[in-house]
C-alpha cells in the first residue's frame, strides 16, 4: 500500500538514525525543500500509526526542560516499506518524465 507523504518523509528521516519529534519535523521540511511542514498534531498521529504498524518503534526517552523527549527508530519492516515506496515513487517519476519528453510539451530544458 502506498505511503502518505507525511509517513514517507518520517520513515526517510528515521532512516538516517533515531531522532525525536522536532528533529523529524525539521528533517521532513528539509527533504521537501520547505513544501511539507509537519505540525505536531499531524506528526504524532502519524508516528502512532507507524508504531502500531510496526514500521517504527520507540528507541529511548529522556526528560529535557521538564518535558519528555521520545526518540523513534526505523524497524526492519519499516526500512523495507520505505525502500518499496522509494522504488514506486521513482518509477512513477521516471514514467512521468518520459511521457513529458515524448509529448514535446516541455520546452526550454524542463526538469523531466
C-alpha positions in Angstrom: 0.0 0.0 0.0 1.4 3.4 -0.9 2.5 5.6 2.0 1.1 9.1 2.6 3.6 11.9 2.0 4.0 12.5 5.8 4.7 8.8 6.5 7.2 8.6 3.7 9.1 11.7 5.0 9.0 10.4 8.6 10.4 7.0 7.6 13.0 8.7 5.4 14.0 10.9 8.4 14.4 7.9 10.6 16.5 6.0 8.0 19.3 8.5 9.0 19.0 7.3 12.6 16.9 7.6 15.7 15.6 11.1 16.4 12.8 12.9 18.3 9.7 14.6 17.0 11.2 18.1 16.5 14.1 16.6 14.6 11.7 14.6 12.4 9.7 17.8 11.6 12.8 19.7 10.6 14.1 16.8 8.5 10.8 16.4 6.7 10.8 20.2 5.9 14.4 19.9 4.6 13.7 16.8 2.5 10.7 18.6 0.8 12.6 21.9 0.3 10.0 23.5 2.6 7.0 22.2 0.8 5.9 20.0 3.7 5.8 21.3 7.2 4.5 18.7 9.6 2.5 20.2 12.5 2.8 18.5 15.9 -0.7 17.1 15.8 -0.1 15.5 12.4 3.3 14.3 13.3 2.3 12.5 16.5 -0.8 11.0 14.9 1.3 9.5 12.0 4.0 8.4 14.5 1.4 6.5 16.4 0.1 4.8 13.2 3.6 3.9 12.2 4.4 2.4 15.7 1.1 0.4 15.6 2.0 -0.9 12.1 5.4 -2.0 13.4 7.3 0.3 10.9 9.0 2.3 13.7 9.5 1.9 17.4 10.4 3.9 20.4 14.2 3.9 20.8 14.6 5.9 24.0 13.2 8.6 26.1 14.7 11.5 28.1 13.5 14.5 30.1 14.6 17.8 28.7 13.5 21.0 30.4 10.8 19.1 32.4 9.4 17.6 29.2 9.5 14.1 27.8 11.5 13.7 24.6 10.9 10.4 22.8 13.2 9.1 20.2 12.0 6.9 17.4 13.8 4.5 15.2 13.1 2.6 12.0 12.4 -1.1 12.2 13.4 -3.7 9.5 9.8 -3.8 8.2 9.8 0.0 8.1 13.1 0.0 6.1 11.5 -2.5 3.6 8.4 -0.4 3.3 10.4 2.8 2.8 12.6 1.1 0.1 9.5 -0.2 -1.7 7.8 3.2 -1.6 11.0 4.9 -2.9 11.1 2.5 -5.8 7.4 3.0 -6.5 7.8 6.8 -6.5 11.0 6.7 -8.6 9.2 4.5 -11.2 6.2 6.9 -11.3 8.5 9.9 -11.7 10.5 8.2 -14.4 7.3 7.4 -16.3 6.0 10.9 -16.0 9.4 12.3 -17.2 9.4 10.0 -20.2 5.9 10.9 -21.2 6.6 14.6 -20.9 9.7 14.3 -23.0 7.8 12.3 -25.7 4.9 14.7 -25.7 7.0 17.7 -26.6 5.1 19.8 -24.1 8.2 20.8 -22.2 10.4 23.4 -23.7 13.5 25.3 -22.6 15.1 22.3 -20.9 12.4 21.3 -18.4 13.5 19.1 -15.4 11.8 16.0 -16.7 
